[in-house]
Amino acid sequence: MNKIYGIIAIFAFAGLLLPTSAMQVEAASDLDYMLNIAEKAKRYIKHNIDEMENSNTQDWKNRQAVLEIYNKSTYEIDQLSTAIKDGDVKSAREHFISSMSKIKQISQMLNQIAENKAQDAALPDHSQIIKKYEMNYQRLQQISDKIGADVDFSEMKSLISLAKQNNQQGESDKAKQTIDQIALKGLEIYKSLQSINEKNKIIRAQALAEKYVDRINTLIIQAKTSGLLDYVNMLENSKTQLISSNSTSQITKQIRIVITIHNDIEEIKKNNLQQIDVDQIQLSQKQRITSELSQFETRAKLLHSDVKGSNAALYYVEKAISVIDNVRNNLDDSERKINSKLQLIDQLLTKAEKLVQEST
């Protein structure tokens, strides 16, 4: 559309070069046509002006400059309309050319504003980059405080302030150079903090290793006492590794080995205690059974001297003595089986005792 109005304006100018007589013959029929063209151009330009952005100071200034010329072109078009009504051909042509010249000027201004915005959009957003580095600066300070590092942040802070100043003043190249310096300084500080943190880790790991050396000595004594010689050798080796190690990974590895050995030894001790409890229970059961067998044996001996003349009673007594001997020789049998035999012995002796009582 801008090109069309530019061509129309050229034809309007070219018309002025025609002989005056020819202009006067054709002018009357062209006046309404010129007003129609001017009104259409006016509406088109007004539409473009209405769509202009107005989000910042520069946009507002651009809009005001365009509106100022637009108002002048509107005035020329109004004068064109008046000249046509008055039949003043010469004035009408002058106002038409003037209005079209101003509209063309506005069109060129709008094009230039659009090109400038496109160029600005293509440029990197230094403000966002600076904000990102400012956040990184704050994170680095937090890390430094956390690990107790004595790092000087004054240079990086000054560079960030300078970058902000350059960006605010529209010095894009200087802002970019300063941002590059901030990136290098930030990387330098990060590497320094990383190195300090690694040293701190080694110091903490070595302190932990010293504590574990004392634990290892205790575990070695426990392992020797329990006869766990393989574990003794492993603990001695870990102790040597911990004392000579200057790497956090090596120290961590040896500490894990010691923890595993400690757990193994504790499990073995637990199993041994459980076995001792079982042995004690079994011993207690054997003592009870032996005591009961002694009581049954005493009853059997007393009955044996009293059962003369009673073959049935003698049978029960001798059978009971036989079962007593069987239980005494098989004390490792199951508790259920032994209790069954003890019950049988008691029944046999009880029958013998009844028979003896009946015969007296």
Secondary structure, 3 states (H helix, E strand, C coil): CHHHHHHHHHHHHHHCCCCHHHHHHHHHHHHHHHHHHHHHHHHHHHHHHHCCCCCCHHHHHHHHHHHHHHHHHHHHHHHHHHHHHHCCHHHHHHHHHHHHHHHHHHHHHHHHHHHHHHHHHHCCCHHHHHHHHHHHHHHHHHHHHHHCCCCCCHHHHHHHHHHHHHHHCCCHHHHHHHHHHHHHHHHHHHHHHHHHHHHHHHHHHHHHHHHHHHHHHHHHHHHHHCCCHHHHHHHHHHHHHHHHCCCHHHHHHHHHHHHHHHHHHHHHHHHHHHHHHHHHHHHHHHHHHHHHHHHHHHHHHHHHCCCCCCHHHHHHHHHHHHHHHHHHHCCCCCHHHHHHHHHHHHHHHHHHHHHHHHHC
